C-alpha cells in the first residue's frame, strides 16, 4: 500500500525520509481548529489533515504540532513583532510541545499524541531579534525551529526531540505496530 504524508513541512519530510520509507507528499488544504485542550487540538487537526488527502487504498499519516505555555496555545507568528512577543513569553520558561498523530488506512483510523517538555534559556532582546532576522521563526509554532538555529535558545528537552521538530518517530512506530503495518518499514529498511 502507498504511504502518504499529509504535510508539506520540510522538517516532517526530512524525518520520515530518514526512516528509509518511500512516500508521497500531499499538502492538506484545511483550516486548523483550536480548543482549550491541547491534546484535543492536535489529535483533531492531525486526523482532519489525514482525512483531507486520503484517496483509496493507502496509508495516510497526519500530524499537527503546537506549543503550549501557561494554558495558551502559541501558534505560528503573524509577523516579526508577533514572533518577538512569542519568544519573549518563552524566554526562561518551560513549555510543552504537543504533536497529534493520525494513521488512516482503508480499514481504520488511529489517533494519538506525544508531549515533550522544553525549557528555554533566558533570552536577551538582542538575541531574540537576531534570531527573528534569520527568518526561521516565521513559519513555526511558538516562533522557533528546534532542528535549526532555534536549538541554541533551548536549555533542555524532556521527552522526544523529534516530537519538538514535529514528527515523533518512536510514537509513530508504535502506532504502526499497533495496527500491524510496521512491516512496511522493516522491509524497506532491510530489503
Residue pairs with C-beta under 8 A, 6 or more apart in sequence:
1 57
1 58
1 59
1 105
1 181
1 184
2 23
2 24
2 57
2 58
2 59
3 21
3 22
3 23
3 24
3 58
3 59
3 60
3 61
3 184
4 23
4 24
4 25
4 26
4 53
4 54
4 58
4 59
4 60
4 61
5 12
5 13
5 16
5 23
5 24
5 25
5 26
5 61
6 26
6 27
6 28
6 49
6 50
6 52
6 53
6 60
6 61
6 62
6 63
6 102
7 13
7 25
7 27
7 28
7 49
7 61
7 62
7 63
8 25
8 27
9 63
9 166
11 145
11 147
11 165
11 166
11 167
12 63
12 165
12 166
12 167
13 25
14 147
15 162
15 165
15 166
15 167
15 169
16 23
16 61
16 167
19 169
19 185
19 189
20 185
20 188
20 189
21 184
21 185
21 188
22 188
23 61
26 53
27 53
28 48
28 49
28 50
28 52
28 53
28 62
29 52
30 45
30 48
30 49
30 52
32 45
32 48
32 64
33 41
33 44
33 45
33 48
34 41
34 73
34 75
35 41
35 44
38 66
38 68
38 73
38 96
38 98
39 98
39 100
39 113
41 64
41 66
41 73
41 98
41 100
42 64
42 65
42 66
42 98
42 99
42 100
42 113
43 64
43 100
43 102
43 111
43 112
43 113
44 64
44 100
45 62
45 64
45 100
46 62
46 63
46 64
46 99
46 100
46 101
46 102
46 111
46 113
47 62
47 100
47 102
47 104
47 109
47 111
48 62
49 62
49 63
49 64
49 102
50 60
50 61
50 62
50 102
50 103
50 104
50 109
51 60
51 62
51 102
51 104
51 109
53 60
53 62
54 60
54 104
56 106
57 106
58 105
58 106
59 103
59 104
59 105
59 181
59 184
60 102
60 103
60 104
60 105
61 101
61 102
61 103
61 104
61 172
62 100
62 101
62 102
62 104
63 99
63 100
63 101
63 102
63 166
63 167
64 99
64 100
65 97
65 98
65 99
65 100
65 141
65 163
65 166
66 73
66 74
66 75
66 97
66 98
66 141
66 142
67 73
67 74
67 75
67 90
67 95
67 96
67 97
67 141
67 142
68 74
68 95
68 96
68 97
68 98
69 89
69 90
69 93
69 95
69 96
69 142
70 89
74 86
74 89
74 90
74 95
74 141
74 142
74 143
75 141
75 142
76 138
76 139
76 140
76 141
76 143
77 83
77 86
77 137
77 138
77 143
79 138
80 132
80 138
82 143
83 132
83 137
83 138
83 143
84 128
84 129
84 132
86 137
86 142
86 143
87 123
87 128
87 131
87 132
87 137
87 143
87 144
87 153
88 123
88 125
88 128
90 120
90 123
90 142
90 143
90 144
90 153
91 120
91 121
91 122
91 123
91 128
92 120
92 121
92 122
92 123
93 119
93 120
94 117
94 118
94 119
94 120
95 117
95 118
95 120
95 142
96 115
96 116
96 117
96 118
97 115
97 116
97 117
97 118
97 141
97 142
97 163
97 164
98 113
98 114
98 115
99 113
99 114
99 163
99 166
99 167
99 168
99 171
100 111
100 112
100 113
101 111
101 112
101 113
101 114
101 168
101 171
101 172
101 175
102 109
102 110
102 111
103 109
103 110
103 111
103 172
103 175
103 176
103 179
103 181
104 110
105 179
105 181
108 179
110 175
110 178
110 179
112 171
112 175
113 171
114 159
114 160
114 163
114 168
114 171
115 159
115 163
116 157
116 158
116 159
116 160
116 161
116 163
116 164
116 168
117 157
117 158
117 159
118 146
118 154
118 156
118 157
118 158
118 164
119 154
119 155
119 156
119 157
120 153
120 154
120 155
121 153
121 154
121 155
123 153
127 153
131 137
131 144
131 149
131 150
131 153
132 138
132 143
134 149
136 144
136 145
136 148
136 149
136 150
137 143
137 144
137 145
137 150
140 150
144 150
144 153
145 165
146 154
146 157
146 161
146 164
146 165
147 165
157 164
160 168
160 169
160 170
160 171
162 168
162 169
162 170
163 171
173 182
173 185
176 182
176 184
176 185
